[in-house]
């Protein structure tokens, strides 16, 4: 699926691809009415995809798209009276944060710059990779609404090439292609990032409807599955492994990120 910021600003794209809220409503309309109820999982997956390259517009607009999908689910649950809605995340990513910015307190445009952003990094990449420093400056101004310096643009061009050309090559958490671009955008917006990786942040867990009382306080994310099943009197235990077993598996070429991420 395209990022929501692209869906909003590319002519005709909204007619080709439904929003997350529209898909959620369509799914509920097809599932409701059965005597045994239903389970529906809706994921705002592109939020994570935007956080990895530190794409501010990609992240925020897809977060808003997810909020709209939650609203659809909540409206149905309020009307139905027998539906539990649980909202959470499996992990944090890149730990974005707002600072006062280099201009000082009260002088940073901050998130208001979002209104001038009309493209995700993903959509811009082909043009960015084909551009020189002046071209990168022009693209940043036209599609992200930010002015970047000539030196910043040169770092972005080098970063997009990757490898030994990247100015971030010595910093493992910032070796990804758009790291220099995100730092330049951060200078203008006051938004910084800890890395391009998953983070250990505590994440929001909210629940509404019958059984919501099970989801309060600090809940480990792997416990959510069991709590949901317990509401229907179902007992099930996922396969598991010890830390030592996981480390041995990783040493044997086992990809922990791809293979264990969803356990």
C-alpha positions in Angstrom: 0.0 0.0 0.0 1.2 3.6 -0.6 1.9 5.8 2.4 -1.1 7.9 3.4 0.8 11.1 2.6 1.2 9.9 -1.0 -2.4 8.7 -1.2 -3.5 12.2 -0.1 -1.4 14.1 -2.6 -1.0 12.0 -5.7 -3.9 12.6 -8.1 -6.1 9.6 -8.5 -4.3 7.4 -6.0 -7.1 7.7 -3.4 -9.4 6.2 -6.1 -7.1 3.3 -6.7 -6.3 2.3 -3.1 -8.8 2.4 -0.2 -7.9 3.9 3.1 -7.3 1.8 6.2 -10.6 3.1 7.6 -12.5 2.1 4.5 -11.0 -1.4 4.5 -11.8 -1.7 8.2 -15.5 -0.7 7.6 -15.7 -3.1 4.7 -14.3 -6.0 6.8 -16.7 -5.3 9.7 -19.7 -5.1 7.3 -18.8 -8.5 6.0 -18.1 -10.1 9.3 -20.9 -8.7 11.5 -24.1 -10.6 12.1 -22.7 -14.1 12.7 -23.9 -16.0 15.7 -20.4 -16.8 16.9 -18.9 -13.3 16.6 -15.7 -12.5 14.8 -12.0 -11.6 15.3 -10.6 -8.9 13.1 -7.0 -7.7 13.2 -6.3 -4.3 11.6 -2.6 -3.2 11.3 -1.3 0.3 10.5 1.8 -1.4 9.1 3.2 1.5 7.2 3.8 3.4 10.5 6.6 1.1 11.2 7.8 1.3 7.5 8.0 5.1 7.9 9.9 5.0 11.2 12.7 2.9 9.8 13.9 5.6 7.3 12.9 8.3 9.8 10.2 9.7 7.5 8.2 12.2 9.5 5.4 12.8 7.0 5.1 9.1 6.3 4.9 8.3 10.0 2.4 11.0 11.1 0.0 10.7 8.3 -0.2 6.9 8.6 -0.7 7.3 12.3 -3.7 9.6 11.5 -5.0 7.0 9.1 -4.8 4.4 11.8 -6.7 6.7 14.2 -9.4 6.9 11.6 -9.6 3.1 11.4 -9.8 2.9 15.2 -12.7 5.4 15.0 -14.6 3.1 12.6 -14.1 0.1 15.0 -15.1 2.2 18.0 -18.3 3.4 16.4 -19.3 -0.2 15.6 -18.4 -1.4 19.1 -20.5 1.4 20.7 -23.5 0.5 18.6 -23.0 -3.2 18.9 -22.4 -3.3 22.7 -20.8 -6.8 22.6 -17.6 -6.0 20.8 -14.2 -5.6 22.4 -11.7 -3.2 20.7 -8.0 -3.5 21.7 -5.5 -1.0 20.4 -1.8 -1.5 20.8 1.6 -1.9 19.1 4.1 -4.8 19.1 7.0 -2.4 19.6 8.3 1.1 19.2 10.5 2.2 16.3 13.2 4.9 16.0 11.9 6.8 19.0 11.0 10.2 17.4 10.9 13.2 19.7 10.3 16.9 19.4 12.9 19.3 20.6 13.0 23.1 20.6 15.2 23.0 17.6 18.4 24.9 16.7 16.6 28.3 16.5 15.8 28.2 20.2 12.6 28.2 22.2 9.5 29.5 20.5 11.3 29.9 17.2 10.9 26.4 15.7 8.1 25.7 13.1 8.0 22.1 14.4 5.1 20.0 13.3 3.4 22.8 11.5 5.9 22.0 8.7 3.9 18.8 8.2 1.2 20.7 6.3 3.8 21.5 3.6 4.9 17.9 3.2 3.4 16.1 0.2 5.5 13.0 -0.2 7.0 10.1 1.6 10.7 9.4 1.3 9.8 6.2 -0.5 8.1 8.1 -3.3 11.0 10.6 -3.5 13.8 8.1 -3.6 14.1 7.6 -7.4 14.3 11.4 -7.9 16.6 11.9 -4.9 19.0 9.2 -6.1 19.2 10.8 -9.6 19.7 14.3 -8.3 22.8 16.3 -7.4 23.0 18.6 -4.4 21.1 21.4 -6.0 18.4 18.9 -7.1 18.1 17.5 -3.6 17.6 21.1 -2.3 14.9 21.7 -4.8 13.1 18.4 -4.1 13.2 19.1 -0.3 11.7 22.5 -0.8 9.0 21.3 -3.2 7.9 18.1 -1.6 8.9 18.5 2.1 8.5 22.2 2.5 12.0 22.6 4.1 15.1 24.5 3.1 18.3 22.6 3.5 21.8 23.9 3.1 24.3 23.0 0.4 26.4 21.1 2.8 23.4 19.2 4.1 22.4 18.4 0.5 25.9 17.1 -0.2 25.7 14.7 2.8 22.3 13.5 1.6 23.6 12.7 -1.9 26.5 10.8 -0.3 24.2 9.0 2.1 21.9 7.9 -0.7 24.8 6.1 -2.4 25.5 4.1 0.7 28.6 2.1 1.4 31.9 3.9 2.0 30.4 7.1 0.5 27.9 7.5 3.3 28.8 10.2 5.8 27.1 8.0 8.4 29.1 4.9 7.7 30.8 4.9 11.1 27.5 5.2 13.0 25.7 1.9 12.9 22.3 3.2 13.9 22.4 5.8 11.1 23.8 4.0 8.2 20.5 3.7 6.3 20.1 5.7 3.1 17.9 8.5 4.3 19.6 9.2 7.6 21.2 12.4 6.5 17.9 13.5 4.9 16.0 12.9 8.1 18.6 14.9 10.1 18.3 17.8 7.7 14.5 17.7 7.9 14.9 17.4 11.7 16.9 20.6 11.8 13.9 22.4 10.2 11.2 20.7 12.2 12.8 20.0 15.6 12.0 16.3 15.3 14.9 13.9 16.0 15.3 10.1 16.0 17.3 7.7 18.0 18.0 5.3 15.1 16.4 3.5 12.2 15.7 0.5 14.3 13.0 -1.0 16.6 13.2 0.4 20.1 12.3 -0.7 23.6 9.7 2.1 24.3 6.7 1.2 26.3 3.7 1.3 23.9 0.1 2.4 24.4 -2.5 -0.3 25.2 -6.1 0.7 25.2 -9.3 -1.3 25.3 -13.0 -0.6 25.1 -16.0 -2.9 25.5 -16.7 -6.2 27.3 -13.4 -7.6 28.8 -11.6 -4.2 28.7 -10.9 -4.6 32.4 -8.2 -7.2 31.5 -6.1 -4.5 29.8 -4.9 -2.0 32.3 -1.7 -1.1 34.0 1.5 -2.6 32.6 0.8 -5.6 30.3 3.6 -7.5 28.5 2.8 -7.6 24.8 2.9 -11.4 24.6 0.2 -11.5 27.3 -2.4 -9.8 25.0 -2.9 -13.0 23.0 -3.8 -15.1 26.1 -6.1 -12.4 27.5 -8.0 -12.3 24.3 -8.4 -16.1 24.2 -9.4 -16.2 27.9 -12.5 -14.2 27.1 -13.7 -17.1 25.0 -12.5 -19.8 27.4 -9.7 -20.9 25.0 -6.3 -22.0 26.3 -3.4 -22.1 24.0 0.4 -21.7 24.3 2.7 -20.7 21.5 6.0 -22.6 21.1 8.8 -20.8 22.8 12.6 -21.0 23.3 15.1 -19.9 25.9 17.4 -17.0 25.3 20.3 -19.4 25.0 18.4 -21.4 22.3 17.6 -18.2 20.4 21.3 -17.1 20.5 22.4 -20.5 19.2 19.8 -20.3 16.5 21.0 -16.9 15.5 24.6 -18.1 15.4 23.5 -20.8 13.0 22.1 -18.3 10.5 18.6 -18.1 12.0 17.1 -14.7 11.2 15.7 -13.5 14.6 14.1 -10.4 13.2 12.1 -12.1 10.5 11.5 -15.5 12.1 11.0 -14.6 15.8 9.5 -11.2 15.4 5.9 -12.3 15.5 6.2 -15.1 18.1 
